[in-house]
């Protein structure tokens, strides 16, 4: 009965924390996926009356939220504001920052804190979050509350910088200079123009003057207009099967991450397996093995497997360079690459070898028979790999994630969104296409 009550109390606390973050002005521009990712790193703290939470000039390492009680913020000269809700300690969103205000509990209080490094990892590209944090910090100094930050398009917020102006100057000046230099070296006109165009393209990439695909398309257009290369040569890459395969794999990897589907998968895997680094490593190992017969490119499998690895390490709270994180990375890599020999469809070179067989051997070595023939080697290598990983990574690291947090994360994520269903449909279509490629070529 005591265990049941303790579990229920912990569940209520975690639910209270998730609702606090979801309704916070500071996280108003963040998605539910972002909030769910942050939950494992939240730490709860009880403060007595008069207890100092941090002083002016201390290293700003955490952002704090008030669950109950009252916190007084002080400047060097006077008391500024008494808070009974919301956030404080927003100075930590800046690198190598110090707290500008001190914080003291003026009555028994319950607060939570989130380490700066965990917020940085999850919200590294969310500039709206930093705007919200700066606005909240200014509100601590002011009697009038600033307007809540709302999402705007990035292009509306960013003006041309000095860096981009310098980039355009280089892009306009350097290619003519390159043309003159190489023209005096006796090269053919087509070669000189190609080098000048290539230099302009590289400069546009370096200074990020446009989206990455625009400079390359401009280069192709110039090459076609000036007849530096025939269209069949200049556009040959767009008709290459490897090009479309690479685009598909990278596109699907992007969808897995941006839709939140990969993070949902990680949470559900952790929900049903024991909470130990050995089991987490096996999840990644066998996930990689299951992907191997479907994707005929080791690089493609790695591209799709990396988001799963990163989400798992972050969710479990393992140290980035620790033994557990290295074990998970090694397991994922070996699962995605080590067992390619066992499946006919795992490598393009296998189809080349298969094509060299006589017709009778080809009829015998179907996909199923290929795997059947490799089972002894597959099992021996799998057992030796698991033993080796257990020996090399003997040092155990306890994950910071609990069953209660996983349950709350699932509640925060809610039902599968339309975007996730769309991503899942795209992935299934891709998998079916690869699996049936022998039929439709």
N, C-alpha and C positions, 0 to 999 in steps of 0.2 A: 504493500500500500504506500509506503514511504517512497519507494522508487517511482511508482506511478505519479504521485503528487509532484515529485521533483521534476520528472519529465514534462508534466503538464505546465509547471511553472516556467521552465526553460523555454518551452514552446511559446508561451504567452509573451515572454520577454523578447524573443526573436521576432515574433509577429509585430510587437510594439515598435521595435527598432526599424523593421522594414517599412511600416506605415509612416514613421517619423521621417525617414529619408525620402520616401515617395512624395510626401506632402511638403517637403522642405523647399523654400525659395531657392536655396543654393543649388539643388539638384533638379530644378524645374526644367532645365534644357537637356537633361540626360534621359536616356531611354530606360525602360524596365530592365532590359538586358544589362545595362551599365550598373544599375542599382543591385541586381542579383550578383554581379561579379564582385561588388564591393563588400557584400555582407560577411564573407568569411574573415575579413580583416578588421571588422568592427570590434572594439574592446570596451567593456563596460566598467565604470568606476564610480565608487561611492565617495562623497566628500563630506567632511564634517564642517560645522560652522567655523568660519575663520580660516579654513584650509586654503593655502595658496596653490592654484593649479599650475600657473607659470608666472614668471616675473618678466618685467620689461627687459629686453636685451637677451633673453634666453633664445637658444636655437629653435626656430619654428619648425617643428617636426610633425605636428598633428593638427587636424581640424577637429573641433569639439561640437557636440550637439547636446542640448539640455532636454532630459526626459522629465525631471521634476526638480523643484527647488528654485533658488535664485542665485545668479552669478553677477558680481559687480566687476565692471571693467574700469581700470584706473590708468590715467596717464601719469607722467612724472610729477605734475603739479596738482591734479585734482581728480575726483571721482567723476567719470563721464556718464555711465549709464548702468542701470540694473536690468538684467535680462532674466525672464522667467521661461523663455522658449527660444527656438531658433538656434543659430550657429554662432561660434566665435573661434578665434585663432586662424582666421582666413589668411594671415600673413604667410602661412606655409605653402601657398600656391606658387610663390616666387622661389627661385633657386637661391640656396645659401642665405636665406632670409632670417631675420631676428623678429621676435614679437615686439610690436610697437606699443602694445598695451599690456598691462598685467591683469590677471583674472583671479578673483577670490570668491569662494563660496560664502554667502552671508547667512545661509541656513542650510540644514542637511539637504544635500542635493544628489541626484543621480544623473550622471552624464555619460556620453559615449565618445570615443575618439577613433579617428581613422588615420593611420600613418600616411605621411606625405608621399612616400615612395609608392605605395599601393594605389593611391589616387592618380599619381603621375603615369603609372603603367597602364591604367585602364582608360584614363581620359586624356591621353597625350595629344590627341588631335581635336579635342573638344574645346575650342577657344571660347565658346559661349560660357562654359563653366568658369573660366578665369574671369570673364566679364562679370558674372554673377558674384564671384568671390570678392572682386575689387569693390563692387557696388555695396555688398554687405559690410565690408570693412569701413567704407566711407560712412555708412549709416550709423556705425558705432560712435562716430565723432559728431554726427549731426542730429539735431532734434527733429528734422523733417526727413521722412523716409524717401529714398530714391525709388524711381519706378522700377518695376520688375523687368529683368532682362528677358527679351524674347528672341527667338531664333530669327536670323536674317541671312540672306544669301551672302556667301563669303565675298563675292565680287562687289557687293554694295558697300562692304566695310573696308576693303583694301584699295588704296590709291597707288599710283605708280611710285615706286621707291627709287632712291638714288641708285641702288643696285641694278634695277631694271633699266634705268636710263643709261648707265654705263654699259650694260649688256647690249642695248641697241646700237650704241656708238661703236662698240667693238665689232658687232655683226655687220655694220655698214662700211667700216674702214678696213678691217683685216682681209676679207675676201679679195678686194681689188689689189691689195699689196701682195697677197699670195699669188694672184694671177700674174702680176708683173714679174715676180721672182722666178716662177717656174716657166714663164714664157721665154725668159732669157736663157733658160737651161737647154733649149732645143727640143723640148717635148712636143708631141702632137697637140693640136688645138683642143681636141676632145679630152685629152688627158689633163690639160691645164684647167679647162672649165670644170671637169669633174672634181679636181682637187679643191678649186675655189668654192664650188657648191658644197662639198663635204665640210669644209672649214666653217661656212656659214651655218650649216646644220648643227655641227658640234657646239658652236658658240650659243646657238639658241637653246640647246639642251642644257649647257652649263649654267647659263643665267636664268633658266626657266622662264623664257619670254612667252611661251605658249604651252598648251598641253603637249605631252611628249610625242603624240602621233602627228601633230601638225608639221613640225620641221621635216620629218621623214617623207611625208606626202608631198610637201613643197619641193623637196629634192627630186622625187620621182617625176613630178610634173615638169620641172626645169629640164631634166634629162630627156624626157620625151619631146618637149617643144623644140629643144636645140638639136635633136637627133644625135645625141651623144651615144645612145645605145638603142637598138631596135626595140619596139614595144614588147616583143616576145621575150626578150632578155630582161628588160627593166621590170616587167610585171610577172616574171616566172615564179617568184616566191609566193604570190597569191593563189597559184594553182597547185601548190605543193601540199600533199596530204599531211606531212609533218607539221606544216604551218597551222593548218586547221586543228590538228590534234593538240598542239601547244596552246593555241588560243582557247580551245575548249577547256582544257585542264586548268589553265590559269583563271579563266572566267568562272568555272565552277568553284574553284578554291575561294575566289573573292565572294561569290554568292554565299558559300558556307559560313564565312565569317560575318559578312555584313547583315545577313538575314537573322543571325542569332541561332540558326539551326544547329551549328556545331556545338555551341555552348549548352543548348538544351540536351543534346546527345550526351555530352560529358556528365551533366547533372544526373541524367537518368541511369547512366552506367554506374556512377558512384553510389546510386541509391540502392542497387541490388547486390553489390559486391562488398566483401569485408574491407574495412578501412585500414589497409596496410600498404606499404610501398611495394611489397612483393606482388600483391594482387593488382595494384595499379599498373605495374610494369607488364604484367600478363595481359591486362586489358589492351594496352597499346601494342604488344607483340602480336596478339591474335587478330586485332583490328587490322594491322598491317598485312598479315597473312591473308585475311579475307579480301583485302583490296587487290592483292597481287594477281589473281587470275582475271580480274576485271579490266585493269588498266595495263596496256602493253608497254608502259614506259616507267622505268624506275624513277626518273626525275619527276614525271607527272604524279606518281604515287607520293613522293616526298612532298611535293607542293600541296597536295590535298591532306597529307598527314600532319604537317607542321601546325596548322591551326588547332587540331585536336590535342597535340602535345602541349602547346602553349596554354590553352584553356585549362587543361588538367593541372599543370604545374601551378598556375595562378590560383585556381580554385582551391587546391589543397593546401596552399600556403607553404610549399616547399621552398627552401633557399635556392636562389637561381644557380649558384655554383656549387651547391651541396651534393652529397652522395645520392640522395633520392632523385634529384632533378637529373643528374647524369645517368642514373639507372633508367629512368623513364625515357630519356633521349636515346640512349643506346638500344633499348628494347624497341622503340618505335622505328629507328633506322634499320635494325636487323629484320624486324617483321616486314618492312616495306621492300627490302632489297635482297635479303639472304636466301630466300626460298624461291627465287624466280625459276630455278631449274625444274621445279616440280610441276609447272603449268605451261602448257603449250602456248597459251595466249598472254603470258606475262612479259614476253620480249619480242620485238620485231625480228630479231635474228633467229628465233625459233621457227618462224614461218619460212625463213630462207632455208634453214636446215631441213625442215619438213618438205620443202619443194624439191630438194635434192634426192629425196628417197625415191626408189622405184614405186610404181603405181600400187603394187601389191602391199608394200610396206606402208604406204600412205593409208590404204584402206584399213590396215591393222592398227596403226598408231593414230587413232582418233584422240580427241581431247581426254576422254575418260581413260583410255588405255595408257596414254602418256603419263597421267597422274598415277595410275595403278602401278606402272613400272618403276616409278620414282618413290613409292611409299617407303621401302626399307631405308633408303638414304635420307628421306625427309624425316622419318621418326628418329633415326640416330642423331642427325644434326640438331633436331629440336631439343632432344633430351640433353645433349652436350651443351647446347647454348644456354638452357635454363640453369644447368649446374654451374656453368662458367659465370653467369650473371650473379647467381647467389653467392659465389665465392668472391668475385671481384668487388661486389658492393655489399659487404657484410655489415657495414655500419648502418644502423637503422635510424631513420628520422621519422618522428611522429607527425602525421598531417594535422594541421590546425582546424580542419573542417570536421564538423560533427553532423550526425544524422538530423539534428534539429535544424541546423542551418540549411542543409540540403532541402528539407521539407519546406522551409520558408522561401528559399530560392525558387522552388517549383511554384509556390503560390504567387510570388511576385511576377514570374514569367507569364502565368495564366495559361489559357488555352493556346494551341498553335495558331499563329497569325496567318493571314492571307499570304504575306510575303514568304513565310517559312514553307507553307504548302506549295507555293510557286517554285521555290528553290528545290524542294523535295521532288516535285514533278520533273524539273529540268535535269536533276541528277539521275533519276530513274530512267528518263529518256536516253541520257548519255550512256548509262550502264547497259541498257537493252541494245542500243546501237552497237556498242563494242562487242557484246556477247554474240550478236547475230551478224557480225561483219562478214563471216564466211558465206552467208546466204545472199546478202545484198551488195557485197563487194564495196 
